[in-house]
């Protein structure tokens, strides 16, 4: 009802919308929906403290798991994880089938270094939705941060084996593999990401369109530079980065990735 009124009045300015809702609240001080609409508009303006107050007022007029979840979300945005957890735990009591509340609660506990509680919330989601990518990814990152690398990789590979494709998952998998001392596998994941990502393909097409002759200068052609760098017996990090860039501009992005990963590894030694 309120959305129709706001649309019909053709109010485009957020402050005007808020003033309109406040005027309606004065006429209908126990209309729960008005406080929710006010909280939504305040959230859009990033006025989180006022939005939280408005959601709390709505909840006092009728407790609801979504309102409590929204309060938890706003506290999370404010990095107030303790108060976020209080609201989210109440939300869970009202609806223990709502996955989003468990995911956010798990993230909050993780931020407070309560890894056991964090793990419990993520596992709760996976128990009822085994293919939930968000919960699997979050749990994988949690295990990795705790040094449980094998468990972390097992979950990431489980996601990779599913039909769901995620650039974020591939990036995380590559990072975990690299830090686990598996640079070749890490590079392979980046190459897969490169081949599947539209942005990467567009960049690759752009690189391929550059005439190689343009890259020739007083130091020689791009091929001569690559040959010279590859002939160096003991390659330093700078040599490897130079090789990566040369291969990139020659259009060989796979080799560019290999040398970049190798350069990163030499810097970590």
N, C-alpha and C positions, 0 to 999 in steps of 0.2 A: 504494500500500500504506500509506504513512505517513498520507495524508489519511484513509483509512478508520479507522485506529487512533485518530487524533485525534478524528474524529467519534463513534466508538463510545464513547470515554472521556468525551464530553460536556464537554470543556474549553472554557469561554467566555472565561476570562481570558488575555490575551496572554502575560503573564509565566509563567503555568502551562504554556502551550503551549511556550514557549521552554525552560523547565526540563525538560519531557517530552522534547523533541527532543534536548537536551544529554545527558540520561540515555541515550537511545538511541544517540547518537554514541559515548559511552564504551564501549558494548557492541559497536558496529559502526563503528570509527574510519575505515574505508575505504569506507563507504557514501556514495557521491557525492550521492545524492538527499536524504539527511538534511541535508547542508550547504546545499543549495538551499532546502529547506523552512525551515531556520533563517534564511537570508538574507531570505526572503520575509516571515517574521514580524517580523524586525528592521526591515525596510523599512516595514512597516505602522505600526511604532511610531516611525518616523522616526529610528531609530538607524543612520544611514547608514554611519558608519565601521565599525561592527561588521558590518553587512550586507555591505559591500565585502570585508572579511576572509573572511567565510564564502563568498561567491561565488568569491573567489580560491582558497580551499581546495578547493571543488568543481571548479574549473577545473584545479587541479593533479592531480586524480584522473581527469581526462578532459576534454581541451579541447573546447569547444563554442561555436559562434558566438552562441547566445542568452545564455549565461552572460556572455560578454565584452560583449555588448550591454547587459545589465543592469548590469554594472560601469560601463560608459560612461554610462548613464542616471543612476546614483547620483553619479558625479563631476560630471555636468552640474548636478544638483540642488544640489551643493555649490559651484557656480561654479568648479570646478577643471577648466577646459576642456582644458588640456594633457594631463593624465592621462586625461581622457575620450577624447581623440583617440587616444591610444596604444592604449587598449582597443578602441575602435571600428575602428581601422585593422586590428587583428588579427582582429576579427570579420569584416571585409570579405574578408580573405584566405581565411577558411573558408567563406564563403557570399556570393558577389557578386550574388546574386539577391534578397537581403533588403532591400527598399526603406527600411525604417525606419532601418537603420543608416546609410545614405547621407544621409537627411534630418537625423538628429541630428548626424552628422559635419559637414554643411554649416552647421548652426546654431552648432556649436562654433567652427569656423574663422571664421565671421562675428563671433562675440563677441571673437575675437582679432584682428579687422581684417584677416584674410587673405582678402580678398574673392575672389581668383582661385581659391583652393582651395574656398571656400564655393560659388562659382558652379559649379565643376566637379562637385561632389557633387549639387547640385540638378539640373543638366543630365543627369547620369547616370541619375537616376530618370525624368526626362521622356523620355529616349531610349527607355526600355523601357516606360514607361507615360505616353503623351502627355497623358492626361486627369487625371493625378494633381494634384488641387486643392491639396494641401499643398505640393508642390514648386513648382507654378506661383506660388502666393501668396508663398512664401518668396523665390523668385527675383525676383518683382516688387518686393517690399519692399527686397531687396538692391539692385536697380537704382535704385530711387527714392532710397535713401540715398546712392548714388554720384552722383546728379544725372542719371541716365539716365532722365528722365521719360517720353519717348516709348516706350522699350523696356518700362518698367514698366507704362504704360497698355495697351500692346499685349497683354501677358500677362494683365492683369486683365480686359480686354475678351474675351479668349479664354476665360477661365473663365466670364464672364457669359453668353457665347453657348452654353455647354454646358448640358446638362439638369440639371447639379448646381447646386443653389441653396444659397448660404451667406450668412448674415447678416454674418459676418466679412469676406467678400470685398466685399460691398456697402459696408461701413463703410470699408474700406481704399480702395476705388475712389473713394468720396466725398471722403475726405481728400486723396488724390492730385490729384483734379480741382480741389479748392479751392486747394491750394497751387500748382497749375499755372496759376492765374489764370482758372479756369472755374467761377465760383460758381453759375451757373444749372444747369450739368450736375451739379455737386456736390449742389445742392438736389434735383434730379430723382432722384438715387440714394437720398437719404435718404427721399424720398416713396415710392419703390418699396419700400424697407426697411420703412417704416411700414405699407404696405398688406399686406406679406407676413408680417410678424412678429406672432405671436400675442400677445405681451406688449404691443406697440404697439396692436394692435386692441382689447385689453381696456382699455388706458388711454384710447383714443379713445372707446370706448363709455361709459366713466365720465364723461369730460368732456362728452359729448353729453347725459348724463343730468342734468347740473346745470341747474336752471332759470335762464335768463338774468336774470330779475328779481332773483334773489339778489345779483347782481353790481352792482346799482344802489345808489349811495350819494350823498352830498352833491355829488359831482363830476359826477353824471349817470349815464346808462345806459352799458352797455358799448359800444353803437353810437355814442353821443355822444363817448365817450372816443376811439374809433378814428377818428372823423371829425376830431376836434380834432387828434390826433397826425398824421394824414395830411395835414392842411392846412398843417403847418409846412413852410416852403420849404426850409430847410437842416437836414436831419435829423442829429442827433448820434447817437452810439452808444447813449446812454441812451434817446433817442426811439425808435430802432429796436427796442431790447430791450422797451420798454414796448408798442410796437405788436405785437411777437411774442407777448407775454403776453396782451394783450387779444384778439388773434385766437385764441389757444389756448383761452382760457376762453369764447370765443363759439362754439367748436366748429369753427372753420376752421383745422384743423391744417396744411394745405398753405401757407396764407399765413403762419402762425406760423413755419414752417420757412424760408420765403423771407426774412422780415425778420430771423430769427436769423442766417442765412448772411450777409445784408447787414451786420448789426451786427458780425459777426466780421471781415468784410472791412474795415470802417471802422477797426476796432481795429488791423488789421495795417498800415494805411497809415502 
